[in-house]
Amino acid sequence: MTKDHLLNISVAAADKEDVQFELDRADLVLQEAVVEAITQGEDITAVAEVAELPVDEVVKLAAGVDPASALPL
C-alpha cells in the first residue's frame, strides 16, 4: 500500500467521523426541539409527523426517556 492510499484512507475515516459527529449533534438538536414543543403544549402526533419520528419515540422523549435506551433487548 502506498502512502497515497494510506492518506486517502485516513482522510476518508476522518470525514466519516466528522459526519457522524454532525449527525449525532443534529439528532440531539431534534430531540431538544421535540421536547420543547411538547412541553409548550404542541400535539404529540403533529410533532412526530413534522420530526419524521414514530409517535412512540416522541412520547418517550416527552416523558424524559432516551429512546435509544428504551429499546428491547
PDB file of N, H, CA, C and O in Angstrom:
ATOM      1  N   MET A   1       0.846  -1.168   0.000  1.00  0.00           N
ATOM      2  CA  MET A   1       0.000   0.000   0.000  1.00  0.00           C
ATOM      3  C   MET A   1       0.897   1.239   0.000  1.00  0.00           C
ATOM      4  O   MET A   1       1.870   1.319   0.749  1.00  0.00           O
ATOM      5  N   THR A   2       0.555   2.178  -0.836  1.00  0.00           N
ATOM      6  H   THR A   2      -0.236   2.113  -1.444  1.00  0.00           H
ATOM      7  CA  THR A   2       1.369   3.388  -0.926  1.00  0.00           C
ATOM      8  C   THR A   2       0.928   4.410   0.110  1.00  0.00           C
ATOM      9  O   THR A   2      -0.137   4.292   0.715  1.00  0.00           O
ATOM     10  N   LYS A   3       1.773   5.414   0.298  1.00  0.00           N
ATOM     11  H   LYS A   3       2.639   5.510  -0.193  1.00  0.00           H
ATOM     12  CA  LYS A   3       1.435   6.490   1.235  1.00  0.00           C
ATOM     13  C   LYS A   3       0.171   7.219   0.791  1.00  0.00           C
ATOM     14  O   LYS A   3      -0.617   7.666   1.624  1.00  0.00           O
ATOM     15  N   ASP A   4      -0.021   7.339  -0.528  1.00  0.00           N
ATOM     16  H   ASP A   4       0.620   6.976  -1.205  1.00  0.00           H
ATOM     17  CA  ASP A   4      -1.230   7.993  -1.041  1.00  0.00           C
ATOM     18  C   ASP A   4      -2.485   7.226  -0.645  1.00  0.00           C
ATOM     19  O   ASP A   4      -3.490   7.829  -0.271  1.00  0.00           O
ATOM     20  N   HIS A   5      -2.430   5.899  -0.725  1.00  0.00           N
ATOM     21  H   HIS A   5      -1.613   5.409  -1.029  1.00  0.00           H
ATOM     22  CA  HIS A   5      -3.582   5.089  -0.321  1.00  0.00           C
ATOM     23  C   HIS A   5      -3.862   5.261   1.162  1.00  0.00           C
ATOM     24  O   HIS A   5      -5.010   5.430   1.573  1.00  0.00           O
ATOM     25  N   LEU A   6      -2.806   5.218   1.959  1.00  0.00           N
ATOM     26  H   LEU A   6      -1.874   5.082   1.625  1.00  0.00           H
ATOM     27  CA  LEU A   6      -2.978   5.378   3.405  1.00  0.00           C
ATOM     28  C   LEU A   6      -3.532   6.756   3.744  1.00  0.00           C
ATOM     29  O   LEU A   6      -4.380   6.890   4.626  1.00  0.00           O
ATOM     30  N   LEU A   7      -3.053   7.773   3.044  1.00  0.00           N
ATOM     31  H   LEU A   7      -2.364   7.664   2.328  1.00  0.00           H
ATOM     32  CA  LEU A   7      -3.559   9.125   3.271  1.00  0.00           C
ATOM     33  C   LEU A   7      -5.032   9.215   2.887  1.00  0.00           C
ATOM     34  O   LEU A   7      -5.829   9.803   3.618  1.00  0.00           O
ATOM     35  N   ASN A   8      -5.397   8.635   1.743  1.00  0.00           N
ATOM     36  H   ASN A   8      -4.750   8.157   1.149  1.00  0.00           H
ATOM     37  CA  ASN A   8      -6.800   8.643   1.313  1.00  0.00           C
ATOM     38  C   ASN A   8      -7.691   7.943   2.332  1.00  0.00           C
ATOM     39  O   ASN A   8      -8.787   8.416   2.635  1.00  0.00           O
ATOM     40  N   ILE A   9      -7.223   6.823   2.857  1.00  0.00           N
ATOM     41  H   ILE A   9      -6.333   6.439   2.611  1.00  0.00           H
ATOM     42  CA  ILE A   9      -7.991   6.088   3.866  1.00  0.00           C
ATOM     43  C   ILE A   9      -8.122   6.918   5.133  1.00  0.00           C
ATOM     44  O   ILE A   9      -9.196   6.984   5.730  1.00  0.00           O
ATOM     45  N   SER A  10      -7.040   7.544   5.539  1.00  0.00           N
ATOM     46  H   SER A  10      -6.167   7.490   5.054  1.00  0.00           H
ATOM     47  CA  SER A  10      -7.051   8.373   6.744  1.00  0.00           C
ATOM     48  C   SER A  10      -8.017   9.548   6.599  1.00  0.00           C
ATOM     49  O   SER A  10      -8.774   9.849   7.521  1.00  0.00           O
ATOM     50  N   VAL A  11      -7.990  10.202   5.454  1.00  0.00           N
ATOM     51  H   VAL A  11      -7.374   9.958   4.705  1.00  0.00           H
ATOM     52  CA  VAL A  11      -8.889  11.330   5.200  1.00  0.00           C
ATOM     53  C   VAL A  11     -10.339  10.857   5.180  1.00  0.00           C
ATOM     54  O   VAL A  11     -11.211  11.512   5.752  1.00  0.00           O
ATOM     55  N   ALA A  12     -10.603   9.739   4.537  1.00  0.00           N
ATOM     56  H   ALA A  12      -9.895   9.207   4.072  1.00  0.00           H
ATOM     57  CA  ALA A  12     -11.967   9.207   4.480  1.00  0.00           C
ATOM     58  C   ALA A  12     -12.475   8.844   5.870  1.00  0.00           C
ATOM     59  O   ALA A  12     -13.634   9.100   6.195  1.00  0.00           O
ATOM     60  N   ALA A  13     -11.616   8.251   6.690  1.00  0.00           N
ATOM     61  H   ALA A  13     -10.674   8.043   6.427  1.00  0.00           H
ATOM     62  CA  ALA A  13     -12.014   7.897   8.057  1.00  0.00           C
ATOM     63  C   ALA A  13     -12.311   9.150   8.873  1.00  0.00           C
ATOM     64  O   ALA A  13     -13.273   9.176   9.641  1.00  0.00           O
ATOM     65  N   ALA A  14     -11.499  10.178   8.713  1.00  0.00           N
ATOM     66  H   ALA A  14     -10.717  10.156   8.089  1.00  0.00           H
ATOM     67  CA  ALA A  14     -11.733  11.435   9.427  1.00  0.00           C
ATOM     68  C   ALA A  14     -13.028  12.090   8.958  1.00  0.00           C
ATOM     69  O   ALA A  14     -13.786  12.619   9.770  1.00  0.00           O
ATOM     70  N   ASP A  15     -13.283  12.058   7.655  1.00  0.00           N
ATOM     71  H   ASP A  15     -12.667  11.628   6.995  1.00  0.00           H
ATOM     72  CA  ASP A  15     -14.534  12.605   7.120  1.00  0.00           C
ATOM     73  C   ASP A  15     -15.738  11.865   7.687  1.00  0.00           C
ATOM     74  O   ASP A  15     -16.740  12.479   8.054  1.00  0.00           O
ATOM     75  N   LYS A  16     -15.633  10.554   7.755  1.00  0.00           N
ATOM     76  H   LYS A  16     -14.819  10.055   7.456  1.00  0.00           H
ATOM     77  CA  LYS A  16     -16.731   9.744   8.295  1.00  0.00           C
ATOM     78  C   LYS A  16     -16.980  10.096   9.757  1.00  0.00           C
ATOM     79  O   LYS A  16     -18.131  10.222  10.177  1.00  0.00           O
ATOM     80  N   GLU A  17     -15.921  10.252  10.529  1.00  0.00           N
ATOM     81  H   GLU A  17     -14.986  10.150  10.188  1.00  0.00           H
ATOM     82  CA  GLU A  17     -16.066  10.615  11.938  1.00  0.00           C
ATOM     83  C   GLU A  17     -16.712  11.990  12.077  1.00  0.00           C
ATOM     84  O   GLU A  17     -17.556  12.189  12.951  1.00  0.00           O
ATOM     85  N   ASP A  18     -16.328  12.936  11.227  1.00  0.00           N
ATOM     86  H   ASP A  18     -15.643  12.774  10.517  1.00  0.00           H
ATOM     87  CA  ASP A  18     -16.896  14.275  11.265  1.00  0.00           C
ATOM     88  C   ASP A  18     -18.384  14.247  10.938  1.00  0.00           C
ATOM     89  O   ASP A  18     -19.182  14.912  11.598  1.00  0.00           O
ATOM     90  N   VAL A  19     -18.750  13.482   9.926  1.00  0.00           N
ATOM     91  H   VAL A  19     -18.101  12.942   9.390  1.00  0.00           H
ATOM     92  CA  VAL A  19     -20.162  13.369   9.542  1.00  0.00           C
ATOM     93  C   VAL A  19     -20.966  12.725  10.669  1.00  0.00           C
ATOM     94  O   VAL A  19     -22.080  13.161  10.960  1.00  0.00           O
ATOM     95  N   GLN A  20     -20.412  11.695  11.304  1.00  0.00           N
ATOM     96  H   GLN A  20     -19.507  11.341  11.067  1.00  0.00           H
ATOM     97  CA  GLN A  20     -21.112  11.035  12.409  1.00  0.00           C
ATOM     98  C   GLN A  20     -21.323  12.002  13.568  1.00  0.00           C
ATOM     99  O   GLN A  20     -22.382  12.004  14.196  1.00  0.00           O
ATOM    100  N   PHE A  21     -20.303  12.832  13.853  1.00  0.00           N
ATOM    101  H   PHE A  21     -19.443  12.831  13.342  1.00  0.00           H
ATOM    102  CA  PHE A  21     -20.436  13.831  14.907  1.00  0.00           C
ATOM    103  C   PHE A  21     -21.569  14.795  14.585  1.00  0.00           C
ATOM    104  O   PHE A  21     -22.396  15.087  15.449  1.00  0.00           O
ATOM    105  N   GLU A  22     -21.615  15.288  13.360  1.00  0.00           N
ATOM    106  H   GLU A  22     -20.943  15.051  12.659  1.00  0.00           H
ATOM    107  CA  GLU A  22     -22.669  16.219  12.958  1.00  0.00           C
ATOM    108  C   GLU A  22     -24.042  15.560  13.008  1.00  0.00           C
ATOM    109  O   GLU A  22     -25.019  16.201  13.395  1.00  0.00           O
ATOM    110  N   LEU A  23     -24.126  14.303  12.625  1.00  0.00           N
ATOM    111  H   LEU A  23     -23.332  13.783  12.311  1.00  0.00           H
ATOM    112  CA  LEU A  23     -25.389  13.571  12.694  1.00  0.00           C
ATOM    113  C   LEU A  23     -25.846  13.418  14.144  1.00  0.00           C
ATOM    114  O   LEU A  23     -27.025  13.602  14.448  1.00  0.00           O
ATOM    115  N   ASP A  24     -24.923  13.084  15.031  1.00  0.00           N
ATOM    116  H   ASP A  24     -23.966  12.935  14.784  1.00  0.00           H
ATOM    117  CA  ASP A  24     -25.254  12.968  16.453  1.00  0.00           C
ATOM    118  C   ASP A  24     -25.725  14.307  17.011  1.00  0.00           C
ATOM    119  O   ASP A  24     -26.684  14.364  17.781  1.00  0.00           O
ATOM    120  N   ARG A  25     -25.041  15.388  16.616  1.00  0.00           N
ATOM    121  H   ARG A  25     -24.262  15.342  15.991  1.00  0.00           H
ATOM    122  CA  ARG A  25     -25.419  16.724  17.080  1.00  0.00           C
ATOM    123  C   ARG A  25     -26.809  17.091  16.569  1.00  0.00           C
ATOM    124  O   ARG A  25     -27.628  17.620  17.321  1.00  0.00           O
ATOM    125  N   ALA A  26     -27.077  16.814  15.303  1.00  0.00           N
ATOM    126  H   ALA A  26     -26.412  16.384  14.692  1.00  0.00           H
ATOM    127  CA  ALA A  26     -28.387  17.112  14.728  1.00  0.00           C
ATOM    128  C   ALA A  26     -29.485  16.314  15.423  1.00  0.00           C
ATOM    129  O   ALA A  26     -30.588  16.819  15.629  1.00  0.00           O
ATOM    130  N   ASP A  27     -29.184  15.076  15.782  1.00  0.00           N
ATOM    131  H   ASP A  27     -28.288  14.666  15.614  1.00  0.00           H
ATOM    132  CA  ASP A  27     -30.150  14.242  16.499  1.00  0.00           C
ATOM    133  C   ASP A  27     -30.475  14.847  17.860  1.00  0.00           C
ATOM    134  O   ASP A  27     -31.637  14.879  18.265  1.00  0.00           O
ATOM    135  N   LEU A  28     -29.453  15.326  18.566  1.00  0.00           N
ATOM    136  H   LEU A  28     -28.509  15.300  18.237  1.00  0.00           H
ATOM    137  CA  LEU A  28     -29.685  15.961  19.869  1.00  0.00           C
ATOM    138  C   LEU A  28     -30.498  17.244  19.724  1.00  0.00           C
ATOM    139  O   LEU A  28     -31.392  17.504  20.530  1.00  0.00           O
ATOM    140  N   VAL A  29     -30.198  18.038  18.714  1.00  0.00           N
ATOM    141  H   VAL A  29     -29.472  17.826  18.060  1.00  0.00           H
ATOM    142  CA  VAL A  29     -30.952  19.273  18.476  1.00  0.00           C
ATOM    143  C   VAL A  29     -32.411  18.944  18.181  1.00  0.00           C
ATOM    144  O   VAL A  29     -33.312  19.617  18.681  1.00  0.00           O
ATOM    145  N   LEU A  30     -32.649  17.914  17.372  1.00  0.00           N
ATOM    146  H   LEU A  30     -31.917  17.368  16.965  1.00  0.00           H
ATOM    147  CA  LEU A  30     -34.017  17.490  17.064  1.00  0.00           C
ATOM    148  C   LEU A  30     -34.739  17.036  18.324  1.00  0.00           C
ATOM    149  O   LEU A  30     -35.887  17.417  18.555  1.00  0.00           O
ATOM    150  N   GLN A  31     -34.076  16.226  19.140  1.00  0.00           N
ATOM    151  H   GLN A  31     -33.144  15.916  18.953  1.00  0.00           H
ATOM    152  CA  GLN A  31     -34.688  15.751  20.381  1.00  0.00           C
ATOM    153  C   GLN A  31     -35.047  16.923  21.292  1.00  0.00           C
ATOM    154  O   GLN A  31     -36.130  16.946  21.877  1.00  0.00           O
ATOM    155  N   GLU A  32     -34.146  17.892  21.415  1.00  0.00           N
ATOM    156  H   GLU A  32     -33.266  17.874  20.940  1.00  0.00           H
ATOM    157  CA  GLU A  32     -34.427  19.064  22.250  1.00  0.00           C
ATOM    158  C   GLU A  32     -35.610  19.855  21.707  1.00  0.00           C
ATOM    159  O   GLU A  32     -36.450  20.320  22.477  1.00  0.00           O
ATOM    160  N   ALA A  33     -35.682  20.009  20.393  1.00  0.00           N
ATOM    161  H   ALA A  33     -35.000  19.631  19.767  1.00  0.00           H
ATOM    162  CA  ALA A  33     -36.792  20.741  19.784  1.00  0.00           C
ATOM    163  C   ALA A  33     -38.116  20.016  19.997  1.00  0.00           C
ATOM    164  O   ALA A  33     -39.143  20.647  20.245  1.00  0.00           O
ATOM    165  N   VAL A  34     -38.088  18.697  19.900  1.00  0.00           N
ATOM    166  H   VAL A  34     -37.254  18.184  19.698  1.00  0.00           H
ATOM    167  CA  VAL A  34     -39.295  17.894  20.126  1.00  0.00           C
ATOM    168  C   VAL A  34     -39.764  18.051  21.566  1.00  0.00           C
ATOM    169  O   VAL A  34     -40.945  18.290  21.815  1.00  0.00           O
ATOM    170  N   VAL A  35     -38.852  17.917  22.503  1.00  0.00           N
ATOM    171  H   VAL A  35     -37.892  17.723  22.301  1.00  0.00           H
ATOM    172  CA  VAL A  35     -39.210  18.043  23.922  1.00  0.00           C
ATOM    173  C   VAL A  35     -39.757  19.437  24.206  1.00  0.00           C
ATOM    174  O   VAL A  35     -40.757  19.577  24.910  1.00  0.00           O
ATOM    175  N   GLU A  36     -39.119  20.460  23.671  1.00  0.00           N
ATOM    176  H   GLU A  36     -38.307  20.347  23.099  1.00  0.00           H
ATOM    177  CA  GLU A  36     -39.593  21.829  23.891  1.00  0.00           C
ATOM    178  C   GLU A  36     -40.992  22.022  23.319  1.00  0.00           C
ATOM    179  O   GLU A  36     -41.846  22.632  23.963  1.00  0.00           O
ATOM    180  N   ALA A  37     -41.231  21.508  22.116  1.00  0.00           N
ATOM    181  H   ALA A  37     -40.538  21.013  21.593  1.00  0.00           H
ATOM    182  CA  ALA A  37     -42.555  21.648  21.502  1.00  0.00           C
ATOM    183  C   ALA A  37     -43.628  20.960  22.344  1.00  0.00           C
ATOM    184  O   ALA A  37     -44.712  21.508  22.545  1.00  0.00           O
ATOM    185  N   ILE A  38     -43.326  19.768  22.830  1.00  0.00           N
ATOM    186  H   ILE A  38     -42.446  19.322  22.666  1.00  0.00           H
ATOM    187  CA  ILE A  38     -44.297  19.029  23.645  1.00  0.00           C
ATOM    188  C   ILE A  38     -44.555  19.757  24.958  1.00  0.00           C
ATOM    189  O   ILE A  38     -45.703  19.869  25.389  1.00  0.00           O
ATOM    190  N   THR A  39     -43.498  20.252  25.597  1.00  0.00           N
ATOM    191  H   THR A  39     -42.565  20.161  25.247  1.00  0.00           H
ATOM    192  CA  THR A  39     -43.689  20.955  26.875  1.00  0.00           C
ATOM    193  C   THR A  39     -44.438  22.267  26.685  1.00  0.00           C
ATOM    194  O   THR A  39     -45.028  22.785  27.634  1.00  0.00           O
ATOM    195  N   GLN A  40     -44.422  22.812  25.466  1.00  0.00           N
ATOM    196  H   GLN A  40     -43.943  22.391  24.695  1.00  0.00           H
ATOM    197  CA  GLN A  40     -45.173  24.032  25.181  1.00  0.00           C
ATOM    198  C   GLN A  40     -46.606  23.736  24.742  1.00  0.00           C
ATOM    199  O   GLN A  40     -47.357  24.647  24.392  1.00  0.00           O
ATOM    200  N   GLY A  41     -46.983  22.444  24.762  1.00  0.00           N
ATOM    201  H   GLY A  41     -46.374  21.704  25.046  1.00  0.00           H
ATOM    202  CA  GLY A  41     -48.369  22.082  24.502  1.00  0.00           C
ATOM    203  C   GLY A  41     -48.698  21.647  23.084  1.00  0.00           C
ATOM    204  O   GLY A  41     -49.870  21.463  22.755  1.00  0.00           O
ATOM    205  N   GLU A  42     -47.699  21.480  22.246  1.00  0.00           N
ATOM    206  H   GLU A  42     -46.747  21.629  22.513  1.00  0.00           H
ATOM    207  CA  GLU A  42     -47.973  21.023  20.879  1.00  0.00           C
ATOM    208  C   GLU A  42     -48.469  19.577  20.897  1.00  0.00           C
ATOM    209  O   GLU A  42     -48.135  18.802  21.792  1.00  0.00           O
ATOM    210  N   ASP A  43     -49.265  19.235  19.901  1.00  0.00           N
ATOM    211  H   ASP A  43     -49.537  19.865  19.173  1.00  0.00           H
ATOM    212  CA  ASP A  43     -49.824  17.896  19.768  1.00  0.00           C
ATOM    213  C   ASP A  43     -48.720  16.890  19.438  1.00  0.00           C
ATOM    214  O   ASP A  43     -47.929  17.105  18.520  1.00  0.00           O
ATOM    215  N   ILE A  44     -48.674  15.790  20.194  1.00  0.00           N
ATOM    216  H   ILE A  44     -49.317  15.615  20.940  1.00  0.00           H
ATOM    217  CA  ILE A  44     -47.620  14.787  20.017  1.00  0.00           C
ATOM    218  C   ILE A  44     -47.638  14.202  18.609  1.00  0.00           C
ATOM    219  O   ILE A  44     -46.583  14.001  18.009  1.00  0.00           O
ATOM    220  N   THR A  45     -48.815  13.930  18.083  1.00  0.00           N
ATOM    221  H   THR A  45     -49.672  14.093  18.570  1.00  0.00           H
ATOM    222  CA  THR A  45     -48.911  13.358  16.738  1.00  0.00           C
ATOM    223  C   THR A  45     -48.374  14.329  15.690  1.00  0.00           C
ATOM    224  O   THR A  45     -47.667  13.923  14.768  1.00  0.00           O
ATOM    225  N   ALA A  46     -48.708  15.603  15.830  1.00  0.00           N
ATOM    226  H   ALA A  46     -49.283  15.932  16.580  1.00  0.00           H
ATOM    227  CA  ALA A  46     -48.223  16.610  14.880  1.00  0.00           C
ATOM    228  C   ALA A  46     -46.707  16.757  14.977  1.00  0.00           C
ATOM    229  O   ALA A  46     -46.024  16.866  13.958  1.00  0.00           O
ATOM    230  N   VAL A  47     -46.185  16.760  16.197  1.00  0.00           N
ATOM    231  H   VAL A  47     -46.740  16.672  17.024  1.00  0.00           H
ATOM    232  CA  VAL A  47     -44.738  16.869  16.397  1.00  0.00           C
ATOM    233  C   VAL A  47     -44.034  15.666  15.773  1.00  0.00           C
ATOM    234  O   VAL A  47     -43.014  15.817  15.101  1.00  0.00           O
ATOM    235  N   ALA A  48     -44.578  14.481  15.998  1.00  0.00           N
ATOM    236  H   ALA A  48     -45.406  14.358  16.544  1.00  0.00           H
ATOM    237  CA  ALA A  48     -43.977  13.266  15.436  1.00  0.00           C
ATOM    238  C   ALA A  48     -43.950  13.332  13.914  1.00  0.00           C
ATOM    239  O   ALA A  48     -42.958  12.960  13.288  1.00  0.00           O
ATOM    240  N   GLU A  49     -45.036  13.804  13.328  1.00  0.00           N
ATOM    241  H   GLU A  49     -45.842  14.106  13.837  1.00  0.00           H
ATOM    242  CA  GLU A  49     -45.104  13.890  11.868  1.00  0.00           C
ATOM    243  C   GLU A  49     -44.069  14.873  11.322  1.00  0.00           C
ATOM    244  O   GLU A  49     -43.353  14.565  10.369  1.00  0.00           O
ATOM    245  N   VAL A  50     -43.995  16.043  11.927  1.00  0.00           N
ATOM    246  H   VAL A  50     -44.576  16.293  12.702  1.00  0.00           H
ATOM    247  CA  VAL A  50     -43.051  17.060  11.458  1.00  0.00           C
ATOM    248  C   VAL A  50     -41.606  16.617  11.680  1.00  0.00           C
ATOM    249  O   VAL A  50     -40.738  16.869  10.844  1.00  0.00           O
ATOM    250  N   ALA A  51     -41.355  15.955  12.808  1.00  0.00           N
ATOM    251  H   ALA A  51     -42.061  15.750  13.486  1.00  0.00           H
ATOM    252  CA  ALA A  51     -39.999  15.490  13.124  1.00  0.00           C
ATOM    253  C   ALA A  51     -39.631  14.211  12.378  1.00  0.00           C
ATOM    254  O   ALA A  51     -38.483  13.767  12.414  1.00  0.00           O
ATOM    255  N   GLU A  52     -40.615  13.626  11.704  1.00  0.00           N
ATOM    256  H   GLU A  52     -41.547  13.987  11.675  1.00  0.00           H
ATOM    257  CA  GLU A  52     -40.417  12.356  10.999  1.00  0.00           C
ATOM    258  C   GLU A  52     -39.920  11.270  11.955  1.00  0.00           C
ATOM    259  O   GLU A  52     -38.988  10.523  11.659  1.00  0.00           O
ATOM    260  N   LEU A  53     -40.588  11.214  13.123  1.00  0.00           N
ATOM    261  H   LEU A  53     -41.346  11.820  13.364  1.00  0.00           H
ATOM    262  CA  LEU A  53     -40.287  10.217  14.148  1.00  0.00           C
ATOM    263  C   LEU A  53     -41.547   9.427  14.460  1.00  0.00           C
ATOM    264  O   LEU A  53     -42.652   9.949  14.310  1.00  0.00           O
ATOM    265  N   PRO A  54     -41.403   8.180  14.891  1.00  0.00           N
ATOM    266  CA  PRO A  54     -42.573   7.426  15.340  1.00  0.00           C
ATOM    267  C   PRO A  54     -43.187   8.095  16.576  1.00  0.00           C
ATOM    268  O   PRO A  54     -42.472   8.649  17.411  1.00  0.00           O
ATOM    269  N   VAL A  55     -44.500   8.036  16.680  1.00  0.00           N
ATOM    270  H   VAL A  55     -45.080   7.586  16.001  1.00  0.00           H
ATOM    271  CA  VAL A  55     -45.192   8.657  17.809  1.00  0.00           C
ATOM    272  C   VAL A  55     -44.674   8.107  19.134  1.00  0.00           C
ATOM    273  O   VAL A  55     -44.502   8.867  20.087  1.00  0.00           O
ATOM    274  N   ASP A  56     -44.420   6.790  19.213  1.00  0.00           N
ATOM    275  H   ASP A  56     -44.559   6.173  18.438  1.00  0.00           H
ATOM    276  CA  ASP A  56     -43.957   6.222  20.478  1.00  0.00           C
ATOM    277  C   ASP A  56     -42.594   6.785  20.884  1.00  0.00           C
ATOM    278  O   ASP A  56     -42.312   6.914  22.075  1.00  0.00           O
ATOM    279  N   GLU A  57     -41.755   7.117  19.915  1.00  0.00           N
ATOM    280  H   GLU A  57     -41.984   7.012  18.947  1.00  0.00           H
ATOM    281  CA  GLU A  57     -40.459   7.722  20.243  1.00  0.00           C
ATOM    282  C   GLU A  57     -40.648   9.137  20.785  1.00  0.00           C
ATOM    283  O   GLU A  57     -39.950   9.546  21.713  1.00  0.00           O
ATOM    284  N   VAL A  58     -41.587   9.881  20.211  1.00  0.00           N
ATOM    285  H   VAL A  58     -42.154   9.549  19.457  1.00  0.00           H
ATOM    286  CA  VAL A  58     -41.878  11.231  20.690  1.00  0.00           C
ATOM    287  C   VAL A  58     -42.459  11.168  22.097  1.00  0.00           C
ATOM    288  O   VAL A  58     -42.136  12.004  22.941  1.00  0.00           O
ATOM    289  N   VAL A  59     -43.315  10.181  22.352  1.00  0.00           N
ATOM    290  H   VAL A  59     -43.578   9.502  21.666  1.00  0.00           H
ATOM    291  CA  VAL A  59     -43.876  10.002  23.694  1.00  0.00           C
ATOM    292  C   VAL A  59     -42.752   9.744  24.697  1.00  0.00           C
ATOM    293  O   VAL A  59     -42.759  10.311  25.790  1.00  0.00           O
ATOM    294  N   LYS A  60     -41.796   8.902  24.339  1.00  0.00           N
ATOM    295  H   LYS A  60     -41.790   8.442  23.451  1.00  0.00           H
ATOM    296  CA  LYS A  60     -40.663   8.614  25.231  1.00  0.00           C
ATOM    297  C   LYS A  60     -39.824   9.861  25.468  1.00  0.00           C
ATOM    298  O   LYS A  60     -39.390  10.116  26.591  1.00  0.00           O
ATOM    299  N   LEU A  61     -39.594  10.636  24.416  1.00  0.00           N
ATOM    300  H   LEU A  61     -39.946  10.429  23.504  1.00  0.00           H
ATOM    301  CA  LEU A  61     -38.845  11.880  24.581  1.00  0.00           C
ATOM    302  C   LEU A  61     -39.590  12.835  25.509  1.00  0.00           C
ATOM    303  O   LEU A  61     -38.985  13.475  26.369  1.00  0.00           O
ATOM    304  N   ALA A  62     -40.897  12.925  25.330  1.00  0.00           N
ATOM    305  H   ALA A  62     -41.389  12.406  24.631  1.00  0.00           H
ATOM    306  CA  ALA A  62     -41.706  13.810  26.165  1.00  0.00           C
ATOM    307  C   ALA A  62     -41.694  13.370  27.619  1.00  0.00           C
ATOM    308  O   ALA A  62     -41.810  14.194  28.527  1.00  0.00           O
ATOM    309  N   ALA A  63     -41.553  12.060  27.838  1.00  0.00           N
ATOM    310  H   ALA A  63     -41.459  11.391  27.101  1.00  0.00           H
ATOM    311  CA  ALA A  63     -41.518  11.525  29.202  1.00  0.00           C
ATOM    312  C   ALA A  63     -40.120  11.602  29.806  1.00  0.00           C
ATOM    313  O   ALA A  63     -39.916  11.223  30.959  1.00  0.00           O
ATOM    314  N   GLY A  64     -39.156  12.095  29.025  1.00  0.00           N
ATOM    315  H   GLY A  64     -39.322  12.403  28.088  1.00  0.00           H
ATOM    316  CA  GLY A  64     -37.801  12.206  29.533  1.00  0.00           C
ATOM    317  C   GLY A  64     -36.995  10.940  29.426  1.00  0.00           C
ATOM    318  O   GLY A  64     -35.986  10.781  30.114  1.00  0.00           O
ATOM    319  N   VAL A  65     -37.430  10.031  28.567  1.00  0.00           N
ATOM    320  H   VAL A  65     -38.250  10.160  28.008  1.00  0.00           H
ATOM    321  CA  VAL A  65     -36.724   8.765  28.376  1.00  0.00           C
ATOM    322  C   VAL A  65     -35.939   8.856  27.080  1.00  0.00           C
ATOM    323  O   VAL A  65     -36.472   9.284  26.056  1.00  0.00           O
ATOM    324  N   ASP A  66     -34.673   8.456  27.118  1.00  0.00           N
ATOM    325  H   ASP A  66     -34.240   8.108  27.950  1.00  0.00           H
ATOM    326  CA  ASP A  66     -33.867   8.387  25.902  1.00  0.00           C
ATOM    327  C   ASP A  66     -34.370   7.202  25.090  1.00  0.00           C
ATOM    328  O   ASP A  66     -34.252   6.064  25.543  1.00  0.00           O
ATOM    329  N   PRO A  67     -34.937   7.434  23.888  1.00  0.00           N
ATOM    330  CA  PRO A  67     -35.494   6.326  23.103  1.00  0.00           C
ATOM    331  C   PRO A  67     -34.484   5.222  22.822  1.00  0.00           C
ATOM    332  O   PRO A  67     -34.863   4.053  22.745  1.00  0.00           O
ATOM    333  N   ALA A  68     -33.231   5.558  22.668  1.00  0.00           N
ATOM    334  H   ALA A  68     -32.923   6.507  22.730  1.00  0.00           H
ATOM    335  CA  ALA A  68     -32.212   4.534  22.397  1.00  0.00           C
ATOM    336  C   ALA A  68     -32.038   3.604  23.584  1.00  0.00           C
ATOM    337  O   ALA A  68     -31.758   2.419  23.405  1.00  0.00           O
ATOM    338  N   SER A  69     -32.199   4.124  24.796  1.00  0.00           N
ATOM    339  H   SER A  69     -32.427   5.086  24.942  1.00  0.00           H
ATOM    340  CA  SER A  69     -32.031   3.282  25.982  1.00  0.00           C
ATOM    341  C   SER A  69     -33.275   2.456  26.272  1.00  0.00           C
ATOM    342  O   SER A  69     -33.230   1.535  27.086  1.00  0.00           O
ATOM    343  N   ALA A  70     -34.382   2.775  25.616  1.00  0.00           N
ATOM    344  H   ALA A  70     -34.419   3.524  24.954  1.00  0.00           H
ATOM    345  CA  ALA A  70     -35.632   2.067  25.874  1.00  0.00           C
ATOM    346  C   ALA A  70     -35.885   0.956  24.864  1.00  0.00           C
ATOM    347  O   ALA A  70     -36.967   0.368  24.844  1.00  0.00           O
ATOM    348  N   LEU A  71     -34.896   0.666  24.027  1.00  0.00           N
ATOM    349  H   LEU A  71     -34.018   1.143  24.043  1.00  0.00           H
ATOM    350  CA  LEU A  71     -35.073  -0.395  23.040  1.00  0.00           C
ATOM    351  C   LEU A  71     -35.097  -1.754  23.721  1.00  0.00           C
ATOM    352  O   LEU A  71     -34.378  -1.967  24.697  1.00  0.00           O
ATOM    353  N   PRO A  72     -35.912  -2.674  23.224  1.00  0.00           N
ATOM    354  CA  PRO A  72     -35.943  -4.018  23.822  1.00  0.00           C
ATOM    355  C   PRO A  72     -34.619  -4.737  23.600  1.00  0.00           C
ATOM    356  O   PRO A  72     -33.924  -4.496  22.613  1.00  0.00           O
ATOM    357  N   LEU A  73     -34.286  -5.616  24.525  1.00  0.00           N
ATOM    358  H   LEU A  73     -34.850  -5.811  25.327  1.00  0.00           H
ATOM    359  CA  LEU A  73     -33.033  -6.363  24.417  1.00  0.00           C
ATOM    360  C   LEU A  73     -33.141  -7.450  23.444  1.00  0.00           C
ATOM    361  O   LEU A  73     -32.176  -8.183  23.227  1.00  0.00           O
TER     362      LEU A  73
END
